[in-house]
Amino acid sequence: MTHPALLAADAPDLAPGLRDLGLLRRGEALDVHDAWHRDMDCRCVVKTLRPDRAGDASAADALRMEGARLIAFAHPHLVRAFALVEAGRPMLVLETLDGRTLDGLIEDEDGLHPDDMRELGSQLASALAYLHGHGVLHLDLKPSNIVCTAGAVRLIDLSVARAPGAGRAGVGTDGYMAPEQERGAAVSAATDVFGLAGVLIEASTTEPPPAAGAAPVWPRRRRPPRPVRDALAACRAADPARRPALGELTTVLRGGA
């Protein structure tokens, strides 16, 4: 069935075969559009450079790298990419996800039940383990980069993802970055462990993640079991070497410890 928005005669094309159904989000360098893919006859999401940043070679290269990775990757808890289109500026064509971002869910539900938080963490850890196995760190774990739909979550936005090693100071999101990200030190799987723990703590407490090394304050009715609380607190250590490995956290979240 043709999408009603396609009936509008003045609906523009983002690129040949991609009808623009509206701007979803404007970022510092990128725009995200709701779109209709004529060949696939379905809605999609198109991520591209803002018109005023079309000449930004660094942003364009980063989008191409994100596209190359997502097109090559396949995991049930990662967003899927269909194509990278070059149409004056690169355009990454992604699946449309029916669901809500975790930040909206946290606000509406006043925090997640401990069992739901543990399932959320288990699914996200699965996606991170897959990325790490392919030599990629996500480095921007936050509720707005997680879409929840039908009991499953999808991790989105690999725009700052990179291989482990030397970092660049401040690349990430304020309030969610690990200390080593903030200062531009080497990043590793432990950096994503820090971010994952912050997301899970926020999902339970509805408060922003505590500073590195600070103990979370758990509301009584959403307090997870002691082993989970201890593991998440350990994952927020300022020193990456003191954080549990991702596999250890996954075991605890799944009730194995």
C-alpha positions in Angstrom: 0.0 0.0 0.0 1.3 3.4 -0.9 2.2 5.6 2.0 -0.3 8.5 2.3 2.5 11.0 2.3 3.6 9.9 -1.2 0.3 11.3 -2.5 1.6 14.8 -1.9 2.7 16.2 -5.2 5.3 18.5 -3.7 7.1 15.8 -1.6 10.8 16.1 -2.6 13.3 13.3 -3.3 16.4 13.0 -1.2 18.0 11.0 -3.9 16.7 9.0 -6.9 14.2 6.4 -5.5 14.1 8.0 -2.0 11.1 10.2 -1.3 11.5 12.5 1.7 8.7 12.1 4.2 10.1 14.6 6.7 13.0 15.5 8.9 13.1 13.4 12.1 16.1 14.8 13.8 18.8 17.4 13.2 22.2 16.9 14.7 25.4 18.8 14.7 26.5 17.5 11.3 23.8 15.1 10.2 20.1 15.1 9.4 17.9 12.0 9.8 14.9 11.7 7.5 11.8 9.6 7.4 11.7 8.3 3.8 10.0 6.0 1.3 12.2 3.6 -0.7 10.6 3.1 -4.1 12.4 -0.1 -5.1 11.7 -1.8 -1.7 8.2 -0.2 -1.5 8.6 0.6 2.2 9.5 3.2 4.7 13.1 3.7 5.7 15.3 6.1 7.6 17.9 8.1 5.7 20.9 9.6 7.5 22.8 12.2 5.6 24.9 15.4 6.0 23.0 18.6 6.8 22.9 20.8 3.7 25.0 23.4 5.4 27.6 20.7 6.2 27.7 19.1 2.8 31.3 20.1 2.3 32.5 18.6 5.6 34.8 15.8 4.4 35.4 14.5 7.9 31.7 14.1 8.7 31.1 12.5 5.2 33.9 10.0 5.8 32.5 9.1 9.2 29.1 8.5 7.7 30.6 6.3 5.0 32.5 4.3 7.7 29.3 3.9 9.7 27.5 2.7 6.6 30.2 0.2 5.6 30.1 -1.3 9.1 26.3 -1.6 9.4 25.9 -3.0 5.9 28.5 -5.7 6.7 27.1 -6.5 10.2 24.1 -8.6 11.0 22.9 -9.0 14.6 19.3 -9.0 16.0 20.1 -6.2 18.4 21.8 -3.9 15.9 19.9 -1.6 13.5 20.2 -2.8 9.9 21.5 -0.8 7.0 20.3 -1.4 3.4 22.6 0.8 1.3 25.0 3.7 1.2 23.9 6.1 -1.6 26.2 8.8 -3.1 24.0 11.6 -4.3 26.0 14.8 -4.0 26.4 13.8 -0.3 26.5 10.3 1.2 23.1 9.0 2.4 22.9 5.9 4.7 19.6 4.0 4.2 18.5 2.3 7.4 15.5 0.2 8.5 12.6 2.0 10.1 12.3 0.7 13.7 8.8 0.6 15.2 9.3 1.3 18.8 10.4 3.9 21.2 13.8 5.1 22.3 14.8 4.0 25.8 14.9 7.6 27.1 11.2 8.0 26.4 10.4 4.7 27.9 12.2 5.4 31.1 10.4 8.7 31.4 6.9 7.2 30.8 7.4 4.1 32.8 9.2 5.8 35.7 12.1 3.4 35.4 12.3 -0.3 34.5 11.5 -3.3 36.7 14.7 -5.1 37.7 13.9 -8.1 35.5 13.3 -5.8 32.5 16.5 -4.0 33.1 18.5 -7.2 33.2 16.9 -8.4 29.9 17.7 -5.0 28.4 21.3 -5.3 29.6 21.6 -8.9 28.3 20.5 -7.9 24.8 22.7 -4.9 24.7 25.7 -6.9 25.9 25.0 -9.4 23.1 25.2 -6.6 20.5 28.4 -5.1 22.1 30.1 -8.6 22.2 29.3 -8.9 18.5 30.8 -5.5 17.7 33.8 -6.1 19.8 34.3 -9.4 18.1 34.5 -7.5 14.8 37.0 -5.0 16.2 34.6 -2.1 16.8 33.7 -0.2 20.0 30.4 1.7 20.1 31.5 4.5 22.4 28.2 6.3 22.6 25.9 4.2 24.7 23.0 6.3 26.0 19.2 5.8 26.2 18.5 7.8 23.0 20.7 5.4 21.0 18.6 2.4 22.0 15.2 1.5 20.4 12.8 -0.8 22.3 10.2 -2.7 20.3 8.2 -5.8 21.0 10.4 -7.1 23.8 13.6 -6.5 21.9 16.1 -3.7 21.8 18.2 -2.4 18.9 21.4 -0.4 19.3 21.7 2.4 16.8 24.2 5.1 15.7 27.7 3.9 15.1 28.8 7.5 14.2 31.6 7.6 16.7 32.4 3.9 16.7 36.1 3.0 16.3 38.6 0.3 16.8 40.2 -0.1 20.3 43.3 2.1 20.8 44.2 5.7 20.9 41.2 7.9 21.5 40.3 11.6 20.9 39.3 13.7 23.8 35.6 14.3 24.2 34.4 12.1 21.4 31.1 10.8 22.8 28.2 12.3 24.8 28.7 14.4 27.9 27.5 12.7 31.0 27.8 9.2 29.4 31.5 9.1 28.4 34.0 7.0 30.3 36.9 9.0 31.9 39.3 7.7 29.3 37.1 9.1 26.6 36.9 12.5 28.2 40.6 12.8 28.4 41.5 11.2 25.0 43.3 8.2 26.5 43.1 4.7 24.9 39.6 3.2 24.6 38.8 -0.5 24.9 36.0 -2.9 25.5 36.0 -1.6 29.1 34.9 1.8 27.8 31.7 0.3 26.4 31.3 -1.7 29.7 31.3 1.6 31.6 28.7 3.0 29.2 26.5 0.0 29.3 26.4 0.1 33.1 25.5 3.7 33.0 22.5 3.0 30.7 21.3 0.2 33.0 21.6 2.3 36.1 19.7 5.2 34.5 17.0 2.7 33.3 16.4 1.7 36.9 16.9 4.9 38.8 15.6 7.4 36.1 18.5 9.6 37.1 21.6 10.4 34.9 24.4 7.9 35.4 26.6 8.6 38.5 30.1 9.9 38.1 32.9 7.4 37.7 33.5 5.6 41.0 30.3 6.9 42.6 27.8 4.5 44.0 24.3 4.4 42.4 21.3 5.2 44.6 18.7 2.5 43.8 15.0 3.1 44.5 13.7 0.4 46.7 10.9 -0.8 44.4 13.3 -1.0 41.4 16.4 -2.4 43.2 18.0 -5.3 41.4 19.6 -8.2 43.2 22.8 -7.6 45.1 25.1 -9.4 42.5 23.7 -7.1 39.8 24.1 -4.0 41.8 27.6 -4.9 42.7 28.5 -5.7 39.1 27.1 -2.5 37.8 28.9 -0.4 40.4 32.2 -2.2 39.6 31.6 -1.4 35.9 31.6 2.3 36.7 35.2 2.2 38.1 37.3 5.2 36.9 40.1 2.8 36.1 39.2 0.6 33.0 41.4 -2.2 34.4 39.2 -2.5 37.4 36.0 -3.0 35.5 34.5 -6.5 35.0 34.8 -7.9 31.5 31.7 -7.7 29.3 31.2 -11.5 29.6 31.3 -11.3 33.4 28.6 -8.7 33.4 26.5 -10.7 31.0 26.7 -13.7 33.2 25.5 -11.7 36.2 22.7 -10.1 34.3 21.5 -13.5 33.2 21.5 -14.8 36.7 24.6 -16.9 36.5 26.2 -15.3 39.5 
